[in-house]
Amino acid sequence: MQTPPGSQDLHEEALGIDLWQTEGLKRALSLPPYGFLAVEDPPGTGKTSIIAAAAREIATAGGKVLTTSLTNVAVERILKL
C-alpha cells in the first residue's frame, strides 16, 4: 500500500487511524468555513474514526460540527470516540 502524498506529517498513532484515514482527516480539516465533506466507504473502513477525529480537532479549535447519519448508532459511536 502506498502512502498518501503529504500525510505523514499529520499521522499520529494516538488518533488510532492509518495513513489513508489521515488523508481523509487532512481534507476535513482543510475545508473552508461552512465547508462540506461526505465520507463514504464500505463498512469497517474507518469512516467513524475519521469523522470523530475531525470533529474533535474542529471543536478543540472552537469550530462547530454537524454530524448526520442514516442511523442513530453511527452518530452515537462518533460521540463516544
Buried (B, 14 or more C-beta within 10 A) or exposed (E): EEEBEEBEEBBEEEBEBBBBBBBBBBBBBEEEEEEEEEBEEEEEBBBBBBBBBBBBBBEEEEEEEEBEBEEEEBBEBBEEE
